[in-house]
Amino acid sequence: MAASDLLRTLFRYQAWANDELLEKVEGLDPLRHGEERYTAIRLLNHGYVVAQIFAAHLTGAVHGFCADNTEETPEQLSERLPFVFTDGDKGGMSRAEMLLHVITHGGYHRGEVGRILAQLSISPPWDTLAVHLHRAEPSRRLGQ
């Protein structure tokens, strides 16, 4: 599988996993589980902000917590780009590494929110790439 195909698959997986988790968080009772709901929303918001920051890094745009995603898609996945982290430290990553960071960073924080749901005796979504692939492409269940 080409790197660009894998990245497209991982981003579809991330969108699916986020939808599943957002549905669960949306169902939390703000009165009974207000603190946990707030923490979960803040964690998910953090993931969104970081995704926006790295989208700006990919295009060389100036980023901010309110930055919109760009319409352009990176063309050179192996190209290494310099950038500045939000804490002022300098960094450099390839476009592919930045895209992978956005995906894995989101998974990390979905796991934290899943733990909050489990502590509330709410089953978190089954958030794995394998589940996503088999739901998105049921023919994979046929052993193909």
LUMVO-221458 format. One record per residue: residue number from 1; residue in one letter; z, x, y of N, C-alpha, C, CB in turn. Coordinates in steps of 0.1 Angstrom, whole numbers, plus 5000, padded with zeros to 4 digits. Glycine has a CB too. Example, Ala and Ser with C-alpha at 12.3 -4.5 7.8 and 13.67 -1.06 7.14 Angstrom:
2
- 1,a,5078,5132,4943,5078,5123,4955,5078,5132,4967,5090,5113,4955;
- 2,s,5071,5128,4978,5071,5137,4989,5079,5129,5000,5057,5141,4994;
# end
This chain:
144
- 1,m,5000,5008,4988,5000,5000,5000,5000,5009,5012,5012,4990,5000;
- 2,a,4991,5006,5022,4991,5014,5034,5003,5011,5043,4978,5010,5042;
- 3,a,5007,5021,5051,5018,5020,5059,5017,5007,5068,5021,5032,5068;
- 4,s,5006,5005,5074,5004,4993,5083,5006,4980,5075,4990,4994,5090;
- 5,d,5001,4979,5063,5003,4967,5055,5018,4965,5051,4995,4968,5042;
- 6,l,5025,4977,5048,5039,4976,5045,5047,4971,5057,5044,4990,5040;
- 7,l,5044,4977,5069,5051,4973,5081,5049,4958,5084,5046,4981,5093;
- 8,r,5036,4953,5082,5034,4938,5084,5042,4930,5075,5019,4935,5082;
- 9,t,5043,4934,5062,5051,4927,5052,5066,4927,5056,5050,4934,5038;
- 10,l,5071,4939,5061,5085,4940,5065,5088,4931,5077,5089,4954,5067;
- 11,f,5079,4931,5086,5081,4922,5098,5081,4907,5094,5071,4925,5109;
- 12,r,5072,4903,5085,5072,4889,5080,5085,4887,5073,5060,4887,5071;
- 13,y,5090,4896,5065,5103,4895,5058,5114,4893,5069,5105,4907,5049;
- 14,q,5114,4902,5079,5125,4901,5089,5125,4887,5096,5123,4912,5099;
- 15,a,5113,4882,5099,5112,4869,5106,5118,4858,5097,5098,4866,5110;
- 16,w,5114,4859,5084,5119,4849,5074,5134,4850,5073,5112,4851,5060;
- 17,a,5139,4862,5071,5154,4864,5070,5161,4859,5082,5157,4879,5066;
- 18,n,5156,4862,5094,5162,4858,5106,5163,4843,5107,5155,4863,5118;
- 19,d,5152,4836,5103,5151,4821,5103,5162,4815,5094,5138,4816,5099;
- 20,e,5163,4821,5082,5173,4816,5072,5187,4818,5078,5171,4824,5059;
- 21,l,5190,4829,5084,5203,4832,5089,5206,4823,5101,5205,4847,5092;
- 22,l,5197,4822,5110,5199,4814,5122,5202,4799,5119,5186,4815,5131;
- 23,e,5196,4794,5108,5198,4781,5104,5213,4779,5099,5189,4777,5092;
- 24,k,5218,4789,5092,5232,4789,5088,5242,4790,5100,5235,4801,5078;
- 25,v,5239,4799,5109,5247,4801,5121,5247,4788,5129,5243,4813,5129;
- 26,e,5236,4782,5131,5234,4770,5139,5243,4759,5133,5220,4765,5139;
- 27,g,5245,4759,5120,5253,4749,5113,5268,4751,5115,5250,4748,5099;
- 28,l,5273,4763,5120,5287,4765,5122,5293,4756,5132,5289,4780,5126;
- 29,d,5304,4750,5129,5311,4741,5138,5317,4749,5150,5322,4733,5131;
- 30,p,5313,4747,5162,5318,4755,5173,5333,4753,5175,5311,4751,5186;
- 31,l,5338,4742,5171,5353,4739,5173,5361,4746,5162,5356,4724,5173;
- 32,r,5357,4745,5149,5364,4751,5138,5362,4766,5137,5360,4744,5125;
- 33,h,5350,4770,5140,5346,4784,5138,5340,4790,5151,5336,4786,5127;
- 34,g,5346,4787,5162,5341,4792,5175,5340,4807,5176,5349,4786,5186;
- 35,e,5351,4814,5173,5351,4828,5174,5341,4835,5165,5365,4834,5171;
- 36,e,5340,4830,5153,5331,4836,5143,5316,4833,5147,5333,4831,5129;
- 37,r,5314,4821,5152,5301,4817,5157,5297,4826,5169,5300,4802,5161;
- 38,y,5306,4828,5178,5303,4836,5190,5300,4850,5185,5315,4836,5199;
- 39,t,5308,4856,5176,5305,4869,5172,5292,4870,5165,5316,4874,5162;
- 40,a,5288,4861,5156,5276,4861,5149,5264,4860,5159,5275,4849,5140;
- 41,i,5265,4852,5169,5254,4851,5179,5253,4864,5187,5257,4839,5189;
- 42,r,5264,4870,5191,5264,4883,5198,5257,4893,5189,5278,4887,5202;
- 43,l,5260,4894,5176,5254,4904,5167,5239,4901,5167,5260,4903,5154;
- 44,l,5235,4889,5165,5220,4886,5164,5214,4889,5177,5218,4871,5160;
- 45,n,5220,4886,5189,5215,4889,5202,5213,4904,5203,5224,4883,5213;
- 46,h,5223,4912,5199,5222,4926,5199,5209,4931,5192,5234,4933,5193;
- 47,g,5207,4926,5180,5195,4930,5172,5182,4926,5180,5195,4922,5159;
- 48,y,5182,4915,5187,5170,4911,5195,5168,4921,5206,5172,4897,5200;
- 49,v,5179,4924,5213,5178,4933,5225,5173,4947,5220,5192,4935,5232;
- 50,v,5178,4952,5209,5174,4965,5204,5159,4965,5200,5182,4970,5192;
- 51,a,5155,4954,5194,5140,4952,5191,5132,4953,5204,5138,4939,5184;
- 52,q,5137,4946,5214,5129,4947,5227,5129,4961,5233,5136,4937,5237;
- 53,i,5140,4968,5232,5141,4982,5237,5131,4990,5230,5155,4987,5236;
- 54,f,5130,4989,5216,5121,4998,5209,5107,4993,5210,5125,4998,5194;
- 55,a,5104,4981,5213,5091,4976,5216,5086,4983,5229,5090,4961,5218;
- 56,a,5095,4985,5239,5092,4992,5251,5089,5007,5248,5103,4990,5262;
- 57,h,5098,5013,5240,5096,5027,5236,5082,5029,5230,5107,5031,5226;
- 58,l,5077,5019,5222,5064,5021,5215,5053,5021,5225,5063,5009,5205;
- 59,t,5054,5013,5236,5043,5012,5246,5045,5022,5258,5042,4998,5250;
- 60,g,5057,5028,5258,5060,5037,5270,5064,5029,5282,5048,5045,5273;
- 61,a,5067,5016,5280,5071,5008,5292,5086,5011,5295,5069,4993,5288;
- 62,v,5090,5007,5307,5104,5008,5310,5111,4996,5304,5106,5008,5326;
- 63,h,5123,4998,5298,5129,4987,5291,5142,4983,5298,5133,4991,5276;
- 64,g,5146,4971,5295,5159,4965,5300,5163,4954,5290,5157,4960,5315;
- 65,f,5174,4949,5292,5179,4939,5282,5171,4926,5284,5194,4936,5285;
- 66,c,5164,4924,5294,5156,4912,5296,5141,4915,5294,5158,4906,5310;
- 67,a,5137,4927,5288,5123,4930,5287,5116,4921,5277,5122,4945,5282;
- 68,d,5104,4917,5280,5096,4909,5271,5089,4919,5261,5086,4901,5278;
- 69,n,5085,4914,5249,5077,4922,5240,5063,4923,5246,5077,4915,5226;
- 70,t,5055,4933,5242,5042,4935,5247,5032,4929,5238,5039,4950,5249;
- 71,e,5020,4926,5243,5010,4920,5235,5002,4930,5227,5000,4913,5244;
- 72,e,5002,4943,5231,4995,4953,5224,5002,4958,5212,4992,4965,5234;
- 73,t,4995,4961,5201,5000,4966,5189,4997,4981,5188,4994,4958,5177;
- 74,p,5007,4989,5184,5005,5003,5183,4994,5006,5174,5018,5010,5179;
- 75,e,4986,5016,5178,4974,5020,5170,4977,5032,5161,4962,5022,5178;
- 76,q,4985,5041,5166,4987,5054,5159,5002,5054,5154,4985,5066,5169;
- 77,l,5004,5050,5141,5017,5049,5136,5024,5063,5135,5017,5043,5122;
- 78,s,5017,5073,5133,5023,5086,5132,5026,5093,5145,5015,5095,5123;
- 79,e,5021,5088,5156,5022,5094,5169,5037,5094,5173,5014,5087,5180;
- 80,r,5042,5106,5177,5056,5108,5181,5057,5105,5196,5062,5122,5177;
- 81,l,5066,5097,5200,5068,5093,5214,5082,5097,5219,5066,5078,5216;
- 82,p,5083,5103,5230,5096,5105,5236,5101,5093,5243,5095,5117,5246;
- 83,f,5114,5091,5244,5120,5080,5251,5135,5083,5254,5120,5067,5242;
- 84,v,5141,5074,5262,5155,5076,5265,5163,5064,5260,5157,5077,5281;
- 85,f,5174,5067,5252,5183,5057,5247,5190,5050,5258,5192,5063,5236;
- 86,t,5196,5039,5256,5203,5031,5266,5215,5039,5271,5208,5018,5261;
- 87,d,5220,5049,5263,5232,5057,5268,5228,5069,5275,5241,5061,5256;
- 88,g,5214,5071,5278,5209,5082,5285,5205,5094,5277,5220,5086,5295;
- 89,d,5208,5094,5264,5204,5105,5256,5188,5104,5253,5211,5105,5242;
- 90,k,5182,5116,5252,5168,5116,5249,5165,5115,5235,5162,5129,5255;
- 91,g,5154,5109,5231,5151,5107,5217,5136,5109,5215,5155,5093,5212;
- 92,g,5132,5109,5203,5118,5110,5199,5116,5105,5185,5112,5124,5201;
- 93,m,5107,5096,5183,5104,5091,5170,5089,5087,5169,5113,5078,5167;
- 94,s,5084,5087,5157,5070,5082,5155,5070,5067,5157,5064,5086,5141;
- 95,r,5058,5061,5160,5057,5047,5161,5062,5040,5148,5042,5043,5164;
- 96,a,5058,5045,5137,5062,5039,5124,5077,5040,5122,5055,5047,5112;
- 97,e,5083,5051,5126,5098,5052,5126,5105,5042,5135,5103,5066,5130;
- 98,m,5099,5039,5147,5105,5029,5156,5104,5015,5150,5098,5030,5169;
- 99,l,5092,5012,5144,5091,4999,5138,5100,4997,5126,5076,4997,5133;
- 100,l,5102,5008,5118,5111,5007,5107,5125,5006,5112,5110,5020,5098;
- 101,h,5129,5013,5123,5142,5011,5128,5145,4997,5132,5144,5021,5140;
- 102,v,5136,4991,5139,5137,4977,5143,5140,4968,5131,5125,4971,5151;
- 103,i,5133,4970,5120,5135,4962,5108,5148,4964,5101,5124,4964,5098;
- 104,t,5152,4977,5099,5164,4980,5093,5176,4977,5101,5165,4995,5088;
- 105,h,5175,4979,5114,5186,4976,5124,5189,4961,5123,5182,4980,5138;
- 106,g,5179,4952,5123,5181,4938,5121,5188,4934,5108,5168,4931,5122;
- 107,g,5184,4941,5097,5190,4939,5084,5205,4942,5084,5183,4946,5073;
- 108,y,5208,4953,5091,5222,4958,5092,5231,4947,5098,5223,4971,5100;
- 109,h,5226,4941,5109,5234,4931,5116,5233,4918,5110,5229,4930,5131;
- 110,r,5222,4914,5103,5222,4902,5095,5233,4903,5084,5208,4899,5088;
- 111,g,5235,4915,5078,5245,4917,5068,5259,4914,5074,5245,4931,5062;
- 112,e,5261,4919,5086,5274,4917,5093,5277,4902,5095,5275,4924,5106;
- 113,v,5266,4895,5099,5268,4880,5101,5270,4873,5088,5255,4874,5109;
- 114,g,5263,4878,5077,5264,4872,5064,5279,4874,5059,5255,4879,5054;
- 115,r,5285,4885,5063,5299,4887,5059,5308,4877,5066,5303,4901,5062;
- 116,i,5305,4875,5079,5313,4865,5086,5312,4851,5079,5308,4864,5101;
- 117,l,5300,4847,5076,5298,4834,5069,5305,4834,5056,5282,4832,5066;
- 118,a,5305,4845,5048,5312,4845,5035,5327,4844,5037,5309,4858,5028;
- 119,q,5332,4850,5048,5346,4848,5051,5350,4834,5054,5350,4858,5062;
- 120,l,5340,4826,5058,5343,4812,5061,5339,4803,5049,5334,4808,5073;
- 121,s,5337,4810,5038,5333,4803,5025,5320,4795,5027,5344,4793,5021;
- 122,i,5311,4801,5035,5297,4796,5036,5288,4806,5030,5294,4793,5051;
- 123,s,5280,4802,5020,5271,4811,5014,5260,4816,5023,5264,4805,5001;
- 124,p,5259,4829,5026,5249,4834,5034,5235,4832,5027,5251,4849,5038;
- 125,p,5224,4832,5035,5211,4832,5029,5209,4843,5019,5200,4832,5040;
- 126,w,5200,4841,5010,5197,4852,5000,5187,4861,5007,5192,4846,4987;
- 127,d,5192,4871,5014,5184,4879,5024,5179,4892,5017,5192,4882,5036;
- 128,t,5169,4891,5009,5163,4903,5003,5148,4903,5004,5167,4905,4988;
- 129,l,5142,4914,5005,5127,4915,5005,5121,4909,4993,5123,4930,5007;
- 130,a,5127,4911,4981,5122,4905,4969,5121,4890,4969,5130,4909,4957;
- 131,v,5132,4883,4974,5132,4869,4975,5121,4864,4985,5146,4864,4980;
- 132,h,5120,4871,4996,5109,4868,5006,5096,4869,5000,5110,4877,5018;
- 133,l,5093,4880,4993,5079,4882,4988,5076,4871,4978,5078,4895,4981;
- 134,h,5086,4867,4969,5083,4857,4959,5082,4843,4964,5094,4858,4948;
- 135,r,5089,4840,4975,5087,4827,4982,5074,4827,4990,5099,4824,4991;
- 136,a,5071,4838,4996,5058,4838,5004,5046,4838,4995,5059,4850,5014;
- 137,e,5047,4845,4984,5036,4846,4975,5040,4843,4960,5030,4861,4975;
- 138,p,5041,4830,4957,5046,4825,4944,5039,4831,4932,5046,4810,4944;
- 139,s,5026,4835,4934,5019,4841,4923,5025,4854,4918,5004,4844,4928;
- 140,r,5034,4860,4926,5040,4872,4921,5049,4869,4909,5049,4878,4932;
- 141,r,5054,4857,4908,5062,4853,4897,5055,4853,4883,5068,4839,4899;
- 142,l,5042,4853,4884,5034,4852,4872,5032,4866,4866,5020,4846,4875;
- 143,g,5039,4876,4871,5038,4890,4866,5025,4897,4870,5038,4889,4851;
- 144,q,5019,4893,4880,5007,4899,4885,5010,4911,4894,4998,4890,4893;
# end
